[in-house]
């Protein structure tokens, strides 16, 4: 995306590239916020109903609570990864659309000239 901005919006200069990089970092922070909540809800679903996640999280190693929390993490991790796999699929289609749009724009410019 930084290269795209550099090539197609050269007048934006360093400011345009910086804004795009900042937007990407902001998107990651929003993603982490929501995925953290989703991960915690997946862990809570595996633990006994009404269990306090913080109590399981801070349990002493070797206790049954620590083992249950570890098992809950092992169950929740792959589910979070599967949910995260949606992002690259969406981006593949978005960039494919952008590529096709840019090619059609260049063709129209060449036909006019």
Secondary structure, 3 states (H helix, E strand, C coil): CHHHHHHHCHHHHHHHHHHHHHHHHHHHHHHHHHHHHHHHHHHHHHCCCCCCHHHHHCCCCCCHHHHHHHHHHHHHHHHHHHHHHHHHHHHHHHHHHHHHHHHHHHHHHHHHC
